Amino acid sequence: MRLLPKTRAGRWALWLSVAFIILIAVKITAFLPLPTFAVAALGLVGFIMGIVAIFKNKDRAILTFIAILVGLLIVLWTVLEFIFPH
């Protein structure tokens, strides 16, 4: 098992998830004029690309699995916002 993904979909998943993490951290700590759902869309696209990399391209990199974990957290957060709105 490798650390970095070898496939194009795996690399896209990694960098989109990294972009999501950085942008959400900036949004929390400073003013960022992007809507949260636009930032979350980056993480969701990374999640989908990670699933494609694992199932279609057989990419078993650790950071690809972490990108999928980030996407699962976004999906969980979205579902919980709909179930328990505030």
C-alpha positions as CSV (number, residue, x, y, z in Angstrom):
1,M,0.0,0.0,0.0
2,R,1.4,3.4,-1.0
3,L,1.0,6.8,0.5
4,L,0.4,8.8,-2.7
5,P,-2.1,7.8,-5.3
6,K,-0.8,6.7,-8.8
7,T,-4.0,7.3,-10.8
8,R,-5.3,10.6,-12.1
9,A,-8.6,10.2,-10.2
10,G,-6.7,9.5,-7.0
11,R,-4.6,12.6,-7.3
12,W,-7.7,14.7,-8.1
13,A,-9.4,13.2,-5.0
14,L,-6.4,14.1,-2.9
15,W,-6.0,17.7,-4.0
16,L,-9.7,18.5,-4.0
17,S,-9.9,17.2,-0.4
18,V,-6.9,19.2,0.6
19,A,-8.4,22.3,-1.0
20,F,-11.6,21.7,1.0
21,I,-9.7,21.4,4.2
22,I,-7.7,24.5,3.6
23,L,-10.7,26.6,2.5
24,I,-12.9,25.5,5.3
25,A,-10.1,26.3,7.8
26,V,-9.8,29.8,6.3
27,K,-13.5,30.2,6.3
28,I,-13.7,29.4,10.0
29,T,-10.7,31.5,11.1
30,A,-11.0,34.5,8.7
31,F,-13.5,36.1,6.3
32,L,-13.8,34.1,3.1
33,P,-16.6,35.3,0.7
34,L,-17.3,31.8,-0.6
35,P,-20.5,30.1,0.4
36,T,-20.0,27.0,2.5
37,F,-21.9,24.7,0.0
38,A,-19.4,25.7,-2.7
39,V,-16.5,24.8,-0.5
40,A,-18.2,21.5,0.5
41,A,-18.8,20.7,-3.2
42,L,-15.0,20.5,-3.6
43,G,-14.9,17.8,-0.9
44,L,-17.8,15.9,-2.4
45,V,-16.2,15.9,-5.9
46,G,-13.0,14.6,-4.2
47,F,-15.1,11.9,-2.5
48,I,-16.5,10.8,-5.8
49,M,-13.1,10.9,-7.5
50,G,-11.7,8.8,-4.6
51,I,-14.4,6.2,-5.0
52,V,-13.7,6.0,-8.8
53,A,-10.0,5.7,-8.1
54,I,-10.5,2.8,-5.7
55,F,-13.2,0.8,-7.4
56,K,-12.5,1.5,-11.1
57,N,-8.7,2.1,-11.1
58,K,-7.8,-0.1,-8.1
59,D,-5.8,2.7,-6.5
60,R,-5.1,1.6,-2.9
61,A,-3.2,4.7,-1.7
62,I,-3.6,5.8,1.9
63,L,-4.3,9.4,1.0
64,T,-7.1,8.2,-1.4
65,F,-8.8,6.5,1.5
66,I,-8.4,9.7,3.6
67,A,-10.0,11.7,0.8
68,I,-13.0,9.3,0.9
69,L,-13.1,9.8,4.7
70,V,-13.3,13.6,4.3
71,G,-16.1,13.1,1.8
72,L,-18.0,10.8,4.2
73,L,-17.7,13.5,6.9
74,I,-19.2,16.1,4.5
75,V,-22.1,13.7,3.6
76,L,-22.7,13.0,7.3
77,W,-22.6,16.7,8.1
78,T,-25.1,17.5,5.3
79,V,-27.5,14.7,6.3
80,L,-27.4,15.8,10.0
81,E,-28.1,19.5,8.9
82,F,-31.2,18.3,7.2
83,I,-32.3,16.1,10.1
84,F,-31.5,18.5,12.8
85,P,-31.7,22.1,11.4
86,H,-30.8,25.0,13.6
